[in-house]
Amino acid sequence: MANPQVLIVMGSDSDLPIMEEGAKVLAEFGVSCEMRISSAHRCPRKTAALAAGAAGRGIKVIIAGAGMAAHLAGVIAAETTLPIIGVPIGGGSLNGVDALYAMVQMPAGIPVATMAIGKAGAKNAALFAIQMLALHDAGLAAALVSHREKMAHEVEAKDQALQASRS
């Protein structure tokens, strides 16, 4: 999409199946995004430049997904004042818990909002980005309300189906 508002960065192409879940949510709401692969450890200068230049390209929120040591979100947060949302990716011997700890233990002054490990985290990161953008976009705010109402109706329909099947 043209003029992306959200930048999704992941540390490796192996993170793509997880991070695509967030991109799908953004697309459902008509929010444009740019997806990039950039490692905090293997290409730190590229990562720093990507973060530092994001606001100048019109990016308003950055979602960073990484596993294991998961320093990507923190490195990006150090290079910009844009809001950063971290998505821990499962893997390694600790199955994403190490990534979660790396993201939530940011030092005071360099915040990273951190979501759940894996696909749920990627989806929630996208929804959180949409909530931030909706602060200045009434259409997005209305779409979020509709989304929540749709989820509630789906749960109600499932409950009704369950009750009908048990009677």
C-alpha positions in Angstrom: 0.0 0.0 0.0 1.1 3.6 -0.7 2.0 5.9 2.2 2.4 3.3 4.9 1.5 4.4 8.4 2.8 1.4 10.2 6.2 -0.2 9.8 6.5 -3.9 10.7 10.1 -5.0 11.2 11.2 -8.6 11.9 14.6 -9.9 12.8 14.5 -12.8 10.3 12.4 -14.2 7.5 11.5 -17.1 9.8 9.4 -14.5 11.7 7.3 -13.7 8.6 4.5 -16.2 9.2 3.9 -14.6 12.6 4.2 -11.0 11.6 2.0 -11.4 8.5 -0.9 -12.0 10.9 -0.5 -8.4 12.0 -0.3 -7.2 8.4 -3.6 -9.0 7.6 -5.3 -7.2 10.5 -4.0 -3.8 9.3 -5.2 -4.5 5.8 -8.7 -5.4 7.1 -8.9 -1.9 8.6 -7.4 -0.3 5.5 -4.2 0.8 7.3 -1.2 0.7 5.0 2.0 -0.9 6.2 5.6 -1.6 5.2 7.2 -4.8 6.1 11.0 -5.1 6.5 13.6 -7.7 7.7 16.4 -6.2 9.7 18.3 -7.7 12.6 19.4 -5.8 15.6 22.5 -8.0 15.8 23.4 -8.9 12.2 22.8 -5.5 10.6 22.6 -2.9 13.4 23.4 0.1 11.2 20.6 -0.8 8.8 18.2 -1.3 11.7 19.1 2.1 13.3 18.7 3.9 9.9 15.4 2.2 9.3 14.1 3.4 12.7 15.6 6.9 12.5 14.2 7.5 9.1 10.7 6.1 9.7 8.9 9.3 10.9 10.3 11.2 7.9 8.7 8.7 5.6 5.3 9.1 7.3 5.4 6.1 9.6 3.4 6.7 12.8 3.8 3.4 14.6 6.4 0.6 14.5 5.7 -3.0 15.3 8.9 -5.1 15.9 8.9 -8.8 16.1 11.8 -10.9 17.1 12.7 -14.1 19.0 15.3 -15.3 21.4 17.4 -12.3 22.6 14.8 -10.0 20.9 16.7 -6.7 21.1 15.1 -5.5 17.9 12.3 -3.5 19.5 14.7 -1.9 22.0 17.2 -1.0 19.3 14.5 0.6 17.2 13.0 2.4 20.2 16.5 3.9 21.0 16.5 5.5 17.5 13.1 7.1 17.3 10.4 8.7 19.4 7.6 6.9 17.5 5.6 4.4 19.5 7.1 0.9 19.3 5.1 -2.3 19.8 7.1 -5.5 20.5 6.0 -8.9 19.4 8.0 -11.8 21.0 8.4 -14.7 18.6 8.5 -18.2 20.0 11.6 -20.3 19.3 14.8 -21.3 20.9 15.1 -23.3 24.1 12.8 -21.0 26.0 10.0 -20.9 23.3 9.7 -17.1 23.3 9.8 -16.4 27.0 13.3 -15.0 26.6 12.0 -12.7 23.8 9.1 -11.6 26.1 11.5 -10.8 28.9 13.8 -8.9 26.7 11.0 -6.7 25.5 9.2 -6.0 28.8 12.5 -5.3 30.6 13.3 -2.1 28.7 15.1 0.6 30.8 13.1 3.6 32.0 12.9 6.2 29.3 12.9 3.9 26.3 9.5 2.3 26.3 8.4 -0.7 24.2 4.7 -1.8 24.4 4.9 -5.6 24.5 2.2 -8.0 23.3 1.8 -11.8 23.7 4.2 -14.3 22.2 3.4 -15.3 18.6 0.4 -14.9 16.3 -2.0 -13.5 19.0 0.7 -10.9 19.8 1.1 -9.9 16.2 -2.7 -9.5 15.8 -2.9 -7.5 19.0 0.0 -5.3 18.0 -1.8 -4.4 14.8 -5.0 -3.7 16.7 -3.1 -1.5 19.2 -1.5 0.4 16.4 -4.9 0.9 14.9 -6.1 2.2 18.3 -3.3 4.7 18.3 -4.1 5.9 14.8 -7.8 6.0 15.6 -7.1 8.8 18.1 -6.9 11.1 15.1 -9.1 9.2 12.7 -12.8 8.9 13.4 -13.3 6.4 10.6 -10.8 4.0 12.2 -12.4 4.6 15.6 -15.8 3.6 14.2 -14.2 0.6 12.5 -12.8 -0.6 15.9 -16.2 -0.3 17.5 -17.7 -2.4 14.7 -14.9 -4.9 15.0 -15.6 -5.4 18.7 -19.3 -5.7 18.1 -18.7 -8.3 15.4 -16.6 -10.3 17.8 -19.3 -10.1 20.4 -22.0 -11.3 17.9 -19.7 -14.2 16.9 -19.4 -15.3 20.5 -23.2 -15.0 21.0 -23.9 -17.1 17.9 -21.5 -19.8 19.0 -23.1 -19.9 22.4 -26.6 -20.2 20.8 -25.4 -23.0 18.6 -23.9 -24.8 21.7 -27.2 -24.4 23.6 -29.2 -25.7 20.6 -27.0 -28.7 20.3 -27.3 -29.6 24.0 -31.1 -29.4 24.1 
